[in-house]
Amino acid sequence: MEAFDEVAVLVEVVARVWPQLAEPDESFERSVLLQLRLIEAARAAGSTGDTEATALLNAFQTRPAAADRLIRELDVTITRGPLPPDIPGAVKHDRYLDIPILYATDRAPTHHRADPFTGSRGTPTYGVARVSVPDDHRMGALEKSTLWKLQFRANPAKHVQLLDIDQLTRDTFTQRASDAITTSATPEALLFIHGYNVTFTDAARRTAQIAYDLQFTGLPMLYSWPSEGTTLRYPTDADNTLWTRPHFADFLRLALSQLGARRLHLLAHSMGNRVVTQGLADLTPTESTSLGQVIFAAPDIDAAVFTQLAAQFPHHADRYTLYASSNDLALKASQKLARYPRAGQSGPAIIVIDGIDTIDASQLDTGLMSHSYYGDRTSILADLFSLIRNNLEPSKRFGLTATENGYWTFLPIAH
């Protein structure tokens, strides 16, 4: 039997309980935030995070009402064991959850089960990808086999792994998605649009990981455009974001009008924002009434172009959110190629637009390249949880503070 990861459960429960607490004072919020980040750093370095978790519990003890709420929720969770999200169609196996990801793609197909699509252009096709998430999955991790651990073959009980795909006709896809949404605990859908240098397999894995970590109980979906999946093909990927736009626009309209979702949430990363922003700008008011949260994560798109397109975004979305960072090395490289700032960069040129909540994530430890922080940093995942699950505005979300320049930032740690 796998060891019960009490530290991971504690972090998950804090994220779940925090929005339910009475307005916390800033000193308490900073103290909790400090310990959460220290846990994140310790676990990233290979430690268990036990010492930091104890400090987190001690921080809660200074607020008896909050501590009581946390302990009660921890007792329930530990007694029953961690429950996987109730994703429609997911199948529980011994030591892993098999998650169906409904997808649309215009990549050319292969005959290889491990990576069923290439980075070349094809025709729009539809289907369902099945992805495993192990029971001992760590929030934010995309567990995979590694040679240095002598893991030569992927194992669904240990790795987030693409298990198989089934291709569907457009009509069958629409019916299956509609049935899943109708029977789900939350009649909503979350559509992920990946960025540059991403294979279909990795896009499907990331979609499942995000749905799992956000405890999303609606239908997870993926739109996969033909990224070459290699760092040397940046210009080709950029051209393919232009080529795929009419296909994405068609799929977006299908998802909004024919699946029966109460809300369709969009999460676009990096160069995928070039696809999504144009698709949003082309929607009519009547086509966009079921738009939920629209999230632009580290968008690799010209900042001025983004601003122009944002003026045409539909007003029906629940909320538009942009995550930016001044530490994003991938976007710095993109700016050097293009000469102009990217929408996902913060600093003096950070985008501030009425109707869009801009979040500066520079205060966080966002990893080596600091570009995929939306999916592999618990602070961002916790913020996405509050956003998608509860539609909370930034002032009511944990760890955010307003700046005098009209955007939001994660609270700095006071040492």
C-alpha positions in Angstrom: 0.0 0.0 0.0 1.3 3.5 -0.9 2.2 5.8 2.0 -0.4 8.4 2.9 1.0 11.8 2.0 -0.1 13.9 5.0 1.7 17.0 3.9 0.1 17.0 0.5 -3.3 16.4 2.2 -2.7 19.4 4.5 -1.9 21.7 1.6 -5.0 20.5 -0.3 -7.2 21.1 2.8 -5.8 24.5 3.5 -6.7 25.5 -0.1 -10.2 24.1 0.3 -10.9 25.7 3.7 -9.4 29.1 3.1 -12.2 30.6 1.1 -14.7 29.6 3.8 -12.9 31.4 6.6 -13.9 34.8 7.8 -11.8 37.7 6.4 -8.3 36.8 7.6 -6.0 39.6 8.7 -2.9 40.3 6.6 -0.3 39.1 9.1 -2.0 35.7 9.4 -2.3 35.5 5.6 1.4 36.3 5.2 2.3 33.7 7.8 0.3 30.9 6.2 1.6 32.0 2.7 5.2 31.8 3.9 4.8 28.2 5.2 3.0 27.1 2.1 5.8 28.4 -0.1 8.4 26.8 2.2 6.6 23.5 1.9 6.6 23.9 -1.9 10.3 24.6 -1.9 11.2 21.8 0.4 9.3 19.2 -1.6 10.7 20.5 -4.8 14.2 19.9 -3.3 13.3 16.3 -2.4 12.4 16.8 1.3 9.1 15.6 2.9 8.2 19.1 4.1 7.2 17.8 7.5 9.0 20.6 9.4 7.4 23.3 7.3 4.0 21.6 7.6 4.3 21.7 11.4 5.1 25.4 11.2 2.0 25.8 9.0 -0.2 24.1 11.6 1.3 26.3 14.3 0.4 29.4 12.3 -3.2 28.2 12.3 -3.1 27.7 16.0 -2.8 31.5 16.5 -6.4 31.8 15.1 -8.5 29.3 17.1 -11.6 29.5 14.8 -9.5 28.9 11.7 -7.6 26.1 13.4 -10.7 24.4 14.5 -12.1 24.5 10.9 -8.9 23.2 9.5 -8.5 20.3 12.0 -12.1 19.2 11.5 -11.6 19.0 7.7 -8.3 17.2 8.1 -9.8 14.6 10.4 -12.6 13.9 7.9 -10.1 13.7 5.0 -7.5 11.5 6.7 -10.2 9.2 8.1 -11.7 8.5 4.7 -8.5 8.9 2.8 -8.0 11.3 -0.1 -10.8 11.1 -2.6 -10.1 11.6 -6.4 -12.2 14.2 -8.1 -15.6 13.0 -9.4 -14.7 13.5 -13.1 -17.4 12.1 -15.4 -16.4 8.8 -16.9 -13.3 8.4 -14.7 -12.6 4.8 -13.6 -10.8 4.0 -10.3 -8.2 1.2 -10.6 -5.9 -0.2 -8.0 -3.5 2.7 -7.2 -4.5 5.1 -10.1 -7.5 7.0 -11.6 -8.2 6.5 -15.4 -9.4 10.0 -16.6 -11.1 10.4 -20.0 -10.1 13.7 -21.8 -12.3 14.6 -24.7 -10.2 16.2 -27.4 -10.3 18.0 -30.7 -7.1 18.3 -32.8 -6.0 19.3 -36.2 -2.7 17.4 -36.0 -1.8 14.7 -38.5 -2.2 11.2 -37.0 0.4 8.5 -36.5 0.1 4.8 -35.9 1.9 4.9 -32.6 0.0 4.4 -29.4 2.5 6.3 -27.3 2.1 9.5 -29.3 -0.8 9.2 -31.7 -0.4 12.6 -33.4 2.5 14.4 -35.0 3.3 18.1 -35.0 2.3 18.4 -38.7 -0.9 19.8 -40.0 -3.9 17.5 -40.5 -7.6 17.8 -40.6 -9.9 18.4 -37.5 -10.6 15.1 -35.7 -12.2 14.3 -32.4 -11.9 11.6 -29.7 -11.3 10.7 -26.1 -7.8 10.2 -24.5 -7.5 8.2 -21.4 -4.9 9.4 -18.9 -3.8 7.8 -15.6 -3.1 9.8 -12.5 -1.6 7.8 -9.6 -3.1 7.7 -6.2 0.1 9.2 -4.7 0.3 12.0 -7.2 1.7 15.2 -5.9 -0.2 18.4 -6.7 1.5 20.2 -9.6 3.6 17.2 -10.7 3.6 15.5 -14.0 5.0 12.2 -12.9 6.8 10.3 -15.6 9.3 7.4 -15.9 12.9 8.5 -15.6 16.1 6.6 -16.4 17.9 7.9 -13.4 15.3 6.2 -11.2 15.8 3.0 -13.3 12.2 3.4 -14.6 12.4 2.2 -18.2 8.7 1.9 -18.8 5.7 4.1 -17.8 3.5 2.7 -15.0 0.0 4.1 -14.5 0.3 3.4 -10.8 3.3 5.7 -10.6 3.0 8.1 -13.6 0.7 10.5 -15.3 0.5 8.5 -18.5 -1.5 8.5 -21.8 -3.1 5.1 -21.8 -5.0 5.1 -25.1 -7.2 7.1 -27.4 -10.4 6.4 -29.2 -11.3 8.5 -32.3 -14.9 9.7 -32.6 -16.9 11.3 -35.2 -17.9 14.9 -34.6 -21.5 13.9 -33.9 -20.4 11.1 -31.5 -18.0 13.4 -29.8 -20.8 16.0 -29.3 -23.2 13.4 -27.9 -20.6 11.9 -25.5 -19.5 15.3 -24.2 -23.2 16.3 -23.7 -24.0 13.1 -21.9 -20.9 13.5 -19.6 -21.8 17.1 -18.8 -25.4 16.2 -18.1 -24.5 13.5 -15.6 -21.6 15.3 -14.0 -21.6 16.7 -10.5 -21.0 20.1 -12.0 -22.5 20.7 -15.4 -19.5 22.6 -16.7 -16.5 22.0 -18.9 -12.8 23.0 -18.7 -11.0 23.4 -22.1 -7.2 23.5 -22.0 -5.3 25.0 -25.0 -1.5 24.2 -24.7 1.4 26.3 -25.8 4.6 26.0 -27.9 6.8 22.9 -27.9 4.1 20.5 -26.6 3.2 17.1 -28.0 -0.3 15.8 -28.1 0.6 13.2 -25.4 2.0 15.9 -23.0 -1.0 18.1 -23.6 -3.3 15.3 -22.7 -1.3 14.5 -19.6 -1.3 18.1 -18.5 -5.1 18.4 -19.0 -5.7 15.4 -16.7 -3.2 16.7 -14.1 -4.9 20.1 -14.0 -8.4 18.6 -13.8 -7.2 16.3 -11.0 -5.4 19.0 -9.0 -8.3 21.5 -9.3 -10.7 18.8 -8.2 -12.7 19.7 -11.2 -16.0 17.7 -11.3 -17.1 18.8 -14.8 -15.8 17.6 -18.1 -12.1 18.2 -18.9 -11.4 18.8 -22.6 -8.3 19.5 -24.7 -7.8 21.4 -28.0 -4.4 20.4 -29.4 -3.1 22.4 -32.3 0.0 21.2 -34.3 2.9 22.2 -32.2 6.1 20.5 -33.4 7.1 19.6 -29.8 10.7 20.8 -30.1 12.4 24.0 -29.1 14.0 24.6 -32.5 10.6 24.9 -34.3 9.4 28.1 -32.7 8.7 29.9 -36.0 6.8 26.8 -37.3 4.7 26.7 -34.1 4.0 30.4 -34.5 2.7 29.9 -38.1 0.6 27.0 -36.9 -1.2 29.1 -34.4 -2.4 31.2 -37.3 -3.3 28.2 -39.4 -5.3 26.5 -36.6 -7.5 29.6 -35.8 -10.5 28.8 -38.0 -10.5 25.2 -36.7 -10.4 26.4 -33.1 -13.1 29.0 -33.7 -15.4 26.2 -35.0 -14.7 24.0 -32.0 -15.2 26.8 -29.6 -18.6 27.6 -31.0 -19.5 23.9 -30.8 -18.4 23.7 -27.2 -20.4 26.8 -26.3 -23.6 26.0 -28.1 -24.0 22.2 -28.4 -22.6 20.5 -25.3 -25.1 21.9 -22.8 -22.5 23.2 -20.4 -23.7 25.7 -17.9 -20.2 27.2 -18.0 -17.3 26.6 -20.4 -14.0 27.6 -18.8 -10.9 28.3 -20.9 -7.3 27.8 -19.8 -4.8 28.9 -22.4 -1.0 28.6 -21.9 1.9 30.4 -23.7 1.5 30.5 -27.5 -1.9 28.9 -27.2 -3.1 32.3 -26.2 -2.6 33.4 -29.8 -5.2 30.9 -30.8 -7.7 31.7 -28.0 -7.6 35.5 -28.1 -8.6 35.6 -31.8 -11.3 33.0 -31.2 -12.7 35.1 -28.4 -12.6 38.3 -30.4 -14.6 36.7 -33.2 -17.4 35.5 -31.0 -20.7 37.4 -31.1 -22.6 38.3 -27.9 -25.2 35.5 -28.4 -22.5 32.9 -28.9 -20.6 33.7 -25.7 -23.4 33.6 -23.0 -22.0 30.4 -21.4 -18.4 31.5 -21.1 -17.1 31.0 -17.6 -13.6 31.7 -16.4 -11.1 32.7 -19.2 -7.5 32.3 -18.1 -4.5 33.6 -20.0 -1.5 31.8 -18.4 2.0 33.2 -19.4 0.6 34.4 -22.8 3.2 34.4 -25.5 1.5 37.0 -27.7 2.5 40.5 -28.5 1.3 42.7 -25.7 -0.1 45.4 -28.0 -1.9 42.8 -30.1 -3.4 41.3 -27.0 -4.6 44.7 -25.9 -6.2 45.3 -29.3 -8.0 41.9 -29.3 -9.1 42.3 -25.6 -11.2 45.3 -26.7 -13.3 42.8 -28.7 -13.6 40.1 -26.0 -17.2 39.2 -25.1 -18.6 40.7 -22.0 -20.5 37.6 -20.9 -17.5 35.7 -19.4 -17.6 35.4 -15.6 -14.1 36.7 -15.4 -10.9 37.2 -17.4 -7.6 36.6 -15.7 -4.0 37.0 -16.9 -1.0 35.6 -15.1 2.3 37.3 -15.9 5.8 37.1 -14.5 9.0 39.1 -14.9 11.0 35.9 -14.4 9.7 34.0 -17.4 12.8 33.1 -19.4 10.8 31.6 -22.3 9.0 34.9 -22.8 12.2 36.9 -22.5 13.6 34.8 -25.4 10.3 35.3 -27.3 10.6 39.1 -26.9 14.2 39.1 -28.2 12.9 37.3 -31.3 9.9 39.6 -31.8 11.4 42.9 -30.4 8.2 43.7 -28.6 7.0 42.8 -25.0 4.9 39.7 -24.5 1.5 39.9 -22.8 2.7 37.4 -20.1 5.6 39.6 -19.0 5.3 41.8 -15.9 7.4 44.8 -15.0 7.0 48.4 -16.4 5.0 47.2 -19.4 2.6 44.9 -17.5 -0.8 44.8 -19.1 -3.6 46.5 -17.2 -6.9 46.5 -18.9 -10.5 47.2 -17.6 -12.3 43.8 -17.4 -9.2 41.7 -17.0 -7.6 40.8 -13.6 -3.9 40.8 -14.1 -1.9 38.7 -11.6 1.9 39.3 -11.2 3.4 35.9 -10.2 7.0 37.2 -10.0 7.0 36.9 -6.2 6.7 33.1 -6.5 9.4 30.6 -7.1 8.2 29.6 -10.5 10.8 27.0 -11.5 13.8 26.8 -13.8 12.3 28.4 -16.9 9.5 30.0 -15.0 7.0 29.4 -17.9 4.8 26.5 -16.8 4.0 27.8 -13.3 0.3 27.8 -14.0 0.3 24.0 -13.8 3.2 23.0 -11.5 3.1 25.5 -8.6 0.6 24.9 -5.8 0.2 28.6 -5.2 -1.1 29.2 -8.7 -3.2 26.0 -8.7 -4.8 27.1 -5.4 -5.6 30.4 -7.0 -7.1 28.7 -10.0 -9.1 26.5 -7.6 -10.7 29.6 -6.0 -11.3 31.1 -9.4 -12.9 28.2 -11.2 -14.7 26.6 -8.3 -15.9 29.7 -6.5 -15.7 32.6 -9.0 -13.9 34.7 -6.4 -12.6 38.1 -7.3 -8.9 38.7 -6.5 -9.6 40.6 -3.3 -11.2 37.5 -1.8 -8.5 35.0 -3.0 -5.7 33.8 -0.8 -2.3 35.4 -1.0 -3.2 38.3 -3.5 -2.8 42.0 -2.8 -3.7 45.0 -5.0 -1.0 47.3 -6.3 -1.4 51.0 -6.9 -1.0 50.4 -10.6 -4.2 48.5 -11.1 -3.0 44.9 -11.0 -2.6 42.2 -8.4 0.4 40.4 -7.0 1.1 37.5 -4.8 2.0 38.7 -1.3 5.7 39.0 -0.8 7.2 36.9 2.0 8.3 39.0 5.0 11.4 37.3 6.4 
